[in-house]
Amino acid sequence: MFRASRTILLACALGAAGLAQAQVFGDADWKETEAPPAPAFDPNKLIPVDMPQYMTLKFGIDPSTIKVTGDGVVRYVVVASHREGGGFNAFYEGLRCATDEYKTYARFTNGTWDVTPAPEWKRLNDRNSVYTKALARQGLCRGSAPRASVGEMVRFLKAPIREVE
């Protein structure tokens, strides 16, 4: 009886370790679906992203552009502008919560989208992705998975709270 219990406990521990590894390192068989074209966005309907005070840029995400595709990628348009006002740039990006990676599919400048020729996944810890990391933590991801729905993402982005995950 004791040996059977120990065997079951060991099997459970190994299974949990395998699941944790899959979440941390991602699924080796994972394949990204083709990204849809950059969606239209409205700079007047942005949800602000909570950023450090020292940042000279402010960021916002248009909630109507947030989509989760079957491959688990959260795609969205984020807009960057100077705190004092003026022009803005927008980025059409994808976020993989499972691997803490993001990809920029296109940039919007001077009224048009400029598609990135060969976008590559980059780590969220990259210094250039402070706002993307903030988006992931404030509402798009829950741990290593996208939130349950776009509605839930929007609620968390509008009223970010710190969760124990």
PLY file of the C-alpha trace (Angstrom):
ply
format ascii 1.0
element vertex 165
property float x
property float y
property float z
element edge 164
property int vertex1
property int vertex2
end_header
0.00 0.00 0.00
2.76 2.41 0.97
4.73 1.59 -2.20
1.65 2.18 -4.40
1.01 5.56 -2.75
4.63 6.53 -3.27
4.45 5.52 -6.93
1.30 7.56 -7.49
2.83 10.57 -5.72
5.98 10.32 -7.87
3.90 10.04 -11.06
1.91 13.14 -10.09
5.09 15.08 -9.33
6.64 14.13 -12.67
3.43 15.02 -14.51
3.30 18.43 -12.80
6.95 19.01 -13.66
6.21 18.19 -17.30
3.30 20.62 -17.38
5.41 23.33 -15.76
8.18 22.75 -18.30
5.70 22.97 -21.19
4.37 26.26 -19.82
7.83 27.74 -19.26
9.45 26.56 -22.48
6.35 26.41 -24.65
5.08 23.56 -26.77
7.79 22.23 -29.10
5.11 21.48 -31.73
3.59 24.98 -31.52
3.17 26.80 -34.81
2.01 30.38 -35.19
-0.98 30.97 -37.43
-0.67 33.68 -40.04
-1.26 37.08 -38.49
-4.27 38.93 -39.87
-3.58 42.35 -41.41
-3.19 45.23 -38.99
-6.63 46.35 -37.81
-7.98 49.89 -37.85
-7.64 51.64 -34.49
-9.02 54.75 -32.83
-6.50 56.91 -30.93
-9.44 58.50 -29.07
-10.51 55.21 -27.46
-7.20 54.10 -25.93
-6.94 52.48 -22.52
-3.80 53.95 -20.90
-1.02 51.55 -19.94
0.36 52.20 -16.46
4.02 53.13 -17.05
6.82 54.43 -14.80
6.77 58.22 -14.26
10.25 58.68 -15.75
9.03 57.56 -19.19
8.73 60.41 -21.70
6.24 58.44 -23.78
2.75 57.36 -22.81
1.15 54.23 -24.18
-2.42 53.13 -24.75
-4.15 50.13 -26.29
-7.27 50.22 -28.42
-9.53 47.55 -26.89
-11.32 46.92 -30.19
-8.05 45.60 -31.68
-7.40 42.91 -29.04
-7.85 39.41 -30.47
-6.73 35.97 -29.27
-6.13 33.53 -32.10
-6.22 29.74 -31.98
-2.45 29.58 -31.56
-2.73 31.39 -28.22
-1.24 34.66 -29.49
-2.83 37.88 -28.23
-2.72 40.46 -31.03
-3.42 44.16 -30.51
-2.56 47.73 -31.51
-0.69 49.86 -28.98
-0.17 53.60 -29.49
2.83 55.60 -28.24
2.80 59.37 -27.91
4.72 62.08 -26.07
3.33 63.04 -22.67
3.21 66.69 -23.80
1.10 65.80 -26.84
1.87 65.92 -30.53
2.16 63.06 -32.98
1.99 59.37 -32.26
3.17 56.00 -33.52
1.29 52.73 -33.33
2.45 49.15 -33.31
0.57 46.01 -34.32
1.97 43.29 -32.10
1.52 39.73 -30.96
2.15 38.47 -27.43
2.84 34.87 -26.39
2.02 34.63 -22.70
3.31 31.03 -22.61
6.88 32.08 -23.46
7.00 35.78 -22.46
7.67 36.81 -26.05
6.32 39.48 -28.38
6.52 40.25 -32.06
5.92 43.48 -33.99
4.02 42.81 -37.22
3.69 46.44 -38.39
4.32 50.06 -37.42
1.92 52.93 -38.12
3.59 56.23 -38.96
2.43 59.19 -41.00
-1.01 57.65 -41.53
0.00 54.28 -42.98
0.99 50.81 -41.79
4.53 49.70 -42.61
4.57 45.89 -42.43
7.63 44.34 -40.79
9.19 42.11 -43.49
10.27 39.19 -41.29
9.04 39.74 -37.74
10.78 37.69 -35.05
9.80 36.75 -31.52
11.68 38.70 -28.84
11.84 38.26 -25.09
9.70 40.55 -22.91
12.80 41.29 -20.85
14.22 43.16 -23.87
14.81 46.79 -22.88
12.70 48.00 -25.81
9.59 46.20 -24.62
8.83 47.92 -21.31
5.30 48.75 -22.46
4.70 45.23 -23.81
5.73 43.72 -20.49
3.38 46.16 -18.76
0.51 45.13 -21.09
1.16 41.46 -20.36
1.23 41.96 -16.59
-1.61 44.49 -16.36
-4.22 42.64 -18.34
-3.40 40.50 -21.36
-1.88 37.50 -19.59
-2.64 35.56 -16.47
0.58 33.79 -15.67
1.65 31.89 -18.76
-1.68 31.98 -20.59
-3.92 34.63 -22.13
-6.78 35.72 -19.87
-10.07 33.87 -20.35
-11.58 36.45 -22.71
-10.96 39.79 -24.37
-13.61 41.27 -22.04
-11.60 40.13 -19.03
-8.43 41.62 -20.56
-10.17 44.96 -21.05
-11.48 44.97 -17.45
-8.00 44.34 -16.07
-6.42 46.95 -18.36
-8.96 49.56 -17.23
-8.44 48.77 -13.54
-5.14 46.94 -13.11
-4.80 45.09 -9.84
-1.91 43.07 -8.57
-2.68 39.37 -8.48
-0.85 36.57 -6.82
-0.25 34.10 -9.65
0 1
1 2
2 3
3 4
4 5
5 6
6 7
7 8
8 9
9 10
10 11
11 12
12 13
13 14
14 15
15 16
16 17
17 18
18 19
19 20
20 21
21 22
22 23
23 24
24 25
25 26
26 27
27 28
28 29
29 30
30 31
31 32
32 33
33 34
34 35
35 36
36 37
37 38
38 39
39 40
40 41
41 42
42 43
43 44
44 45
45 46
46 47
47 48
48 49
49 50
50 51
51 52
52 53
53 54
54 55
55 56
56 57
57 58
58 59
59 60
60 61
61 62
62 63
63 64
64 65
65 66
66 67
67 68
68 69
69 70
70 71
71 72
72 73
73 74
74 75
75 76
76 77
77 78
78 79
79 80
80 81
81 82
82 83
83 84
84 85
85 86
86 87
87 88
88 89
89 90
90 91
91 92
92 93
93 94
94 95
95 96
96 97
97 98
98 99
99 100
100 101
101 102
102 103
103 104
104 105
105 106
106 107
107 108
108 109
109 110
110 111
111 112
112 113
113 114
114 115
115 116
116 117
117 118
118 119
119 120
120 121
121 122
122 123
123 124
124 125
125 126
126 127
127 128
128 129
129 130
130 131
131 132
132 133
133 134
134 135
135 136
136 137
137 138
138 139
139 140
140 141
141 142
142 143
143 144
144 145
145 146
146 147
147 148
148 149
149 150
150 151
151 152
152 153
153 154
154 155
155 156
156 157
157 158
158 159
159 160
160 161
161 162
162 163
163 164
